[in-house]
């Protein structure tokens, strides 16, 4: 069975994309203990949580009816607020436009003008429809746009976009990420959205973010079709269109005027913006991701979700939880791993408890004994994860103190601004770690309750066995060699015993390495050093390491990759390690001598320094 994280009505299966506000996940909806359907779920970062998203998400419910169920937005929006606010909508296989830009740039795959216009046509339709209903977006960016593997675009953050914008004053990290798209006039909602649309189009044509401030006229004059890997300047009609969006000259008075000009640019020129061409591009760019998603989804459709039903979770005592994605890979991976360990540990408690209830005897059969051994191992790992979180929190506190000291000593305004930004980021990480620590403490407390329940069940089962009529006296159990000899040649000693057949109990034994073992790496493909890190010359003189686990299917195929500890920053190390893991070959886990799905042990990927 796969590993899932309970979040309200949904079971999170895999994170597909991150964005300034949090992350988008593939999730499962169950009916009873069976699979029902897949959905996409937006979770919110700790920063947005602290800014008030947990108490205000319900306000987004007023926007959903105004979207009219149009396919240019997500379909079937469902909002759940409270301690873990999130938004769900119907599943569409694809990736975010931000991911498309990043991967196409990294792999140097040309993204033509036709493709850019296809995307902008769909996004424009969404903005026009929102404005026609009196709703502005306010924070449009490539992360707002979901591009399906069939080439269609959706503005999926439409319900909560304006709400998120109102929180930016309390969310400096999100605001910095969105800065290139927030340069429109503050007092005009339509022009704000059109400016952001122009910034997205500029990025699609050049694969460069629009500079913050400065002379945007000069930027447009010097821009070339880098996305298409051409040195030619932007076509005149597109440059003029961008001028009206970005420069504030001859701005569009209303959405009708904008729509008319957009249609002229799209269809009067020599362009062919079609969804078919975009679908071909998506299948080329995300072929591996598409295949992995399809394989994982098929496995999820066949899973048994009994442990996640009300009956199963009555013993699990809340073994699953929501993950707040904060954009820091190391803390996020540690948090995920803690969740998996806790879920696995409490699932083992369920199995042990059921074994006692059904068999009603104090001795465990080998399968239950094996589960007990595994539970003890997982518990030790959980405690180690908690200790790691505590150590990271102490390190962040020490770093904050050092930065505050530097801030008080420095006299340079530029250096003070840099240190202040580091302090803000450090404080954000500290808040996230504190939240993770609280969750870990809560889950460990819940585990103790579960263990207490198990102890009560064991005591009850022993009482039932003791109440059986005429129990035979306990016969000392011989050692294995003695028992073998007795079965072959040594007669039973003439010891007076009651004339009652002695029950035969198999001695509990730990599973042998041959019959029970985790998934194994058969051939580990070395990772490629990330192009982004080389281009930015980021710490290329140091070794970097990524630790991960791989969830392997019965046929040895990799289904999921979970990063335990990655390399901070968007330099591509985690992605390169994941890609290498997916290209490696594995043998499946073995349980009771049969191939089953399961996780590998920890795998270490090393990125040697580049001279």
N, C-alpha and C positions, 0 to 999 in steps of 0.2 A: 504494500500500500504506500502511496506517495505521502509526503509530508505537507501538511496544510496549516495555515494560520487562521484561526477563527476571527472574523471581523464582522460583528453584527449578524446579518443574515447570510453572510458569504464565507467561503473558505478560500483564502488567498493561495494560489498555486505557484505563481511566478511573477516577478517584477519584469515588466516589458520596457518601461521608459521612465526616466526621471525628468523633472521639470522644476521651474523656480518655486513652485508651491508644494511639491512633494513627489509623488510617483504614481504611475499607472500600472495596475496589475491585471493579470488574467486570474479570474476567480471562478469558483464552482458554486452553483446552487444545487442543493440536494432535495429530493422528495423521499422522506423516510430515510432509509439507508442507501438509496440508489441515486445515481447521477441524474440530474434534471437538465441543466443547461450551463453554458459558459456565459460570463459577463465580463465587462471591463470595470475596474474599480479605481477611482482616484482617492488616494490617501493624502493627507496633508502633513507637512513637515512640523517639527516641534516649534519652529518660529511662527508659523501660521496658527498653530494651536494656542501658543501664548498670546498671539495678537487678537484672539477672540473667535476663531473659526468654530470652536467647540460650542459656543453659545449662540452664534449668529447664522449658522448654515441654513437653518429653516427659512431665512429670508430669501434664499435662492429659489425656494418653492414657488414664489410669485412669478418668477421669470419663465419657468418650464412651460406653462400653458401658452405663453406668448410665442414660443418657438413653433407651435403648430404641428409638432411631429414631423417636421421636414427632415429629409435624409441628409441635408447639408449639416445638420447637427447630429449628436448622438440620439438614438431612439430609446424610448422607455426609461427615461431618467428616474432614479429612485434615490432619495436623500435620507441619510440616517445621521442624526447629530448626537450630541452628548459627549461622553468622555473620549470617544474615538470617532470623530466626524469623518464621513466619507460619502462619495457619490458614485452610483453604479449606473451603467447603461448597457444596452445590448452589445454582445461581443462582435467585433469586426476584426478579422486577421489583418495585421498591418503594423506600422511603426509611426512614430511622430515625425513631423517634418524636420525637427531639429536633428533627429538621428539620421535622417536621409542626407541632410547637408553634411553632417560630420563624416559619415561613412563614405559618401561619394568623394568628398575632398581627400580623405585619408587614403582611399584606394585609387584615387586619380581616375575615376570613371566620369566621362563627360556628361554634363547635365545641360541639355540644349535649351534654347529660347522657347521652343515649343513646350517643353516640359514645364518651364517656369510659368508660362502663360496658362497652362492647364491648371496648375495648382492655384494661381492667383485668381483665376476665373471662379473656382469653387469657393475660395475664401471670401471673395467679393460678394458672391451671392448671399453668404451668411451675414456679412456686415450690413448689406442692403436690407435684408429681411429684418434684422434686429432694429436697425434705425427706423424702419417703417412702422415698427410696433412701439416706438418710443423708448427703446432700450439701447444703451451703448455698451460696447465691450470694455474698452479702457485699458486692457493689458495684452492686446494681441501680439503674439510672437510666434516663431516657428514651433514652440512647444505647445501652442494652443491647437495646432492642426494635426489631425490623425490622417495618415495616408494609407488606404487599404492596399493589400497586395494586388488588388484588381484595378488600382489607379484612381479610385474615388477619394475625395477629400471631405473631411468633417471638422468643423470647429467644435471640439468636444467640451471645452471649458465654458461655453456660453452661459449656462445657468448661474455659475458662481463667479464669473469674471469680474463684474462690477463690484461684487462684495469683496473679492480679494484686493481689488484696487484700493478700496477704502481702508484696507489694513496695511498698506505699504509703508506708512509712516512708522509703524511698529515692526516692520519686517525689512530691515536694511539689506539683508543678504539677497532676498528676492528682488528688491528694488534695484540693486546693483546689476543683477543678471538681466533685468528688463530695461536697463537704462537706454540702450540704442533705440528702443521702440517707444519711449515715453517722452520724446522731444517735441511733440506737437503742442499747439496752443492749449493752455490749461483751461481756458474758459469756454471752449467750444468742443463739445463731445464728438460731433461729426468729424471735425478736422483732426481731432486726436486719433480717431480710428483710421481715417484715411492716411494720416502720416505713418502710423504703424504699418498699414498695408503697404505703403511705399517702401518702408524700411525692409519689410519682408521680401518684396520683389527685388530690391537692390541686392539683398543677400543671396537670393536665388540666382541672380545673373552673374554675380562676382565671387560668390562663396566667401565674402568678407562682410562683417557686421558694419553697419553704417557708423562712422565716427561720431563720438559724442561731442557736440559743439563744433566749432570751426566753421569753415566755409563750405557748405554743402554744394554750392554751385560748382566750385572747383573740383570737388569730389566727383560729381556727375560728369564733368568735362573730361576728367582723367580716367574714368572707369572703363574697363574693358571686359569682354565676355570670358572671364577666367573660368567660370563654371563650365563653359563649353570647351575649355582649353583652346581658346582663340585669343589672338592679340588685337582683334578688331574692336573699335569703340562701340559703345552701346548704340543700337539703331536709333536714328533721329527721332522717329515717332515715339519710341519707348522712353528715350531721354526726356522728351518734352512732357510726356505723361508723368514721369517721375518728378519733373520739375514742379508740376502743379500740385503733386501730393506732398512734396518735401520742402519746397522753398516758400510756400505761402503766397506765391504770385499767381494771380488768376485762380484762386481756390474754387473748388466746385461748390456752388451755392446750395445744392441739395443732392440727395442720393440719385434722383432721376438724371441730373446732368452728369454725374459720375458714371452711371450705368451706360448712358449713351456714348460717352467718350471711350469707355472700356470696350464696348462692342466694336467700335470703329477700329481700335488698335488691334483687337483680336482677329477680326475677319476681313478688314480691308487690306491687310498686308499679305506677305507671302508665308504666313505661319499656318501651322496645322495643329492646334491644341486639342488633342483627342485623349480620351481616357484609355483607349487601346494602347497608344504609344507609352502612356504613363505606366500602365500595367506591365508592359514588357520591361520597362526600366526597373520597376520595383522587384519583379521576379529575378532579374539579373543581379541587382544589388543585394537583395535580402534572401537569396536562394537558401543558404544554410539556415538562417533564422526561420524561414518558412517551413523547411523540412523538420527542424527541431520542434517547432510549435505543434505541427501536425502530429508528430510521434507522441509528444507529451500529452496532447489533448486526447488522443486515442486511449492512452493509458489511463487518463483521468476519467474517461467515460466508462471504463470497465472496473474502476475501483469500487470497493465496498466501503461505505461511509458509516458503518454501524457505530464506530467509536465517536463520531461527531453528532450522533442523534442525542435527544434528551436523555435517553436511558444510558447511553455510553458516557455522556458528559457528567452524569450524576456521580460517577466514580472518578472521572478525570479531574473534577473540581476545578474547571476552568483552565485546562492545560494549554489552551491556545490563547493567543493574544494578538492585538494589532501591532504592526511595526510602524513607527513614525520615521520616515526616511528623511534624513537631514542633509544629504549630499556629501557626507563624509564617509568614505567607503569603509574605513577601518572600523568605526563605531557601528556602522550599519551591519557589517558582516558579523561582528561579535554578537550583536543583538539578535540577528537571525539565528546564529548557531545556538545561542542560549535557548531560544524558543524551541528549536528542533529537539534539543536535549531534554528540555522539560517535558515537551509533548511525548517524546519517546519513553521517558522515565515513568510518567503517569500512565501511559498506555500499558507498560509492563505491570504496573500495579493492578490495572483492570484485569489483565489476563490471570495474574496470580489469584486475585479475589474470586474470579469466576471458577478457577480450578478448585478452590476450597469449597465453594458453595455447591458445586455439582458432584464432586467426588466424596465430600464429607469425611475426609480422613487426614490425619496429621502428616502423613508422609507424602512427599511430592514425587510425581513420576519424572522421568528424565527430561521431558520437554519443559515442564514447569520449572524444574531445577535450572535448566539452561536459561530460561527467562529471568530467573532470580539472579543468576550470575551476571547477565547482561544489565539488569536493573541496577545492580550495585556498581557496575562500571560506569554507567551513564550518570548515576548520582555523583560519583567522584568527579566526572567531567563537569557537571553542573556547578559543583562547588568551586572548581578551578576557574570556570568562566566568571563566577561572581568575584573571585579574588582578582582576576584580570581587570574587571570593571573598576574595582576599588583602586587598583594600582594606577589605572589611566586617570581616574578622577584626581588622585593625589598629584599626578604629574601635571595635569591641567591647572590645578591650583598653584603649584610652584611656578609654572610658566606665566600665569597671570600676575603673580607678585613680581616676577622679573620684569615683565613689560611695564607694569605700573612704575617701577623704579626707574626704568629707562625713560619713560614719558616725563617723569619729574626732573630728570637730569638734562635731557636734550634741549637745545635752544633753537634748532632749525625747525621752521614751520613745516617744511616738507617732510622732515623726519618724524615730527609729531603726528602729522596726518597718517603717515604709514603705520606708526605704532598704534595709533587709535584704531585704525582698521583691523590690525592684528588682535587688539584687545576685544573688539566686537566679535570677531570670528572665534576667538578663544572662549569668550563668554558663552557663545552659542553652543560650542562643543561641550562646555561644562554643564550647561542646562540639559543637554541631551543625555549626557552620561548620568546625571543625577536621576533623570527620569528612568533610564534603563536600570539603574541600581534599585530604585523603588520597585519596579516591575519584577526584577529578579528576586528581591526579598519577599515580595508577595507570593510569587510562584513557589519559592522554597517553603514558605509557610503552608501553602496549599498542599504541597507534597507531604508535609508532616501529617496533615489531617488525613490524607489518603492512606498513609502508612498506618495511622492509628485505626482507620476503618479495617484495613487488612488484618491488623493484629486482633481486633475484635472478632472478625470472621474466622480466623485461625482458632481462637479460643473456643468459639461456638462449635466448630467442627470437631475439635478434640473432645468436647463435652459429649457430642453425639456418639462418637466412637466409644467413649468410656461407658456409655449407657447400654451398649449392646449386651445381650444375654450371654452368660458363660464365656467370657473372653479367655482365650488360652494364655497360659503364662508365657512371658517373653523368653524366647530361646536366644542365647547369645549367638550373634551372627558370625559365622566363620569368615576368616580371611579368604580372598579369592583362590589362593593356591590350596588351602584346606578344603574349600568347597568343591573344587575340581577333583581332588583326591577322593573325597567322600562319595561323589557321584559315580566314580569309576570302580574303586576296589575296596575302600574301607567300609566295613559294615557299621551301621548305626549303633552306638553304645546302648547297652541295656539300662537306660535311665528311666525310672518310673515317670510317666507323664499322663495327664488326663487323656481319655480316649476320645479326643476331639481333633479333627484334621487341622494341622498347622497351616495358616494362610501363607502363601509364598509372595513376598514383596521383592520387587526388583530393586537393587541398590541404586539410589540416585547417583548418577555420574554426570560429570561435565561433558558437554558435547565434544567429540573428537574434532581435530583440525580438518580431518578428511570429510566429515559429515556436516560441519557448520563452519562457515568462514565468510568474511565480507567479500564484496566484489574486489577484483584484483586488476592492476594495470598490467597489460600484456606488452604493449609497446607505447612508450611515452614520447610524443612528438615535442621537440623543443620549441619554445615560443619565439616569435620574431620580435626583435626590439621595436617598440612602437615608433612609428614615423613621427607622430606628434612630439614626442619627447626629443627626437633628434632635431626636428625643425626648430623647436624652441630652446634646444640645448639645455634641457632641464636635468641637472644632476647626472649627466652622462658619464661623469668620472666616478660614479658610485655603483655598487651592486644593488639591485633591487630584488625583492622577493614577494611572491604571491602564494599564499597557502589556500587551498580549496579542497572540496570534496566533489565527487561525481556520483550521481544516482544512475545506476546501470540497470538496463532491462534484462529479461530472461535470456535474450539472445546475445547479450554482451554489448548492446548499443547504448551510448550515453543519452540519457533522457533529460537530466538537469545538472547544472553546475552551481554550486553554492560557494561563494568566496568567503573564507573564514577570516583572513586578514589580507588586505590588499595594499596598494600604494596610493596614498592620498593624492587628490588632484585629478584633473581631467587630462592626463597625459597618455592614457591608453594602455597602461600596464595590466590592469585587471582584465580589460577586454582581450588583450593579446593572450593572456594565460587561459581565459575561458575558451578562446578560439582553438588554442593548442590542445586543450583538454578534449574538446569535441572532435578533434581530428585523431586523437589517440585511440588505441584499441584496448578493450577490456574483456575480462571473463566475468560472468555473473556471480552474484553471491550464491552460496550453497547453504541450504537449510534442510536438515534431515536427509541429506544426500541428493536433494533436488535443486535445480537451478531456479532461483527466485530473483525478483528485483530487490536491490539494496544499494547502500552507499559504500563507496570505497573508504579506506582509511585516508588520513590527511595526505595530500599530494603537494609537494613543494616545487614551484617553478622559480628558477633563478634567471635574472636578466643581468649578465655580466656587464661591467662598466665598459664603455666605449672610449677608446683613446683617440 
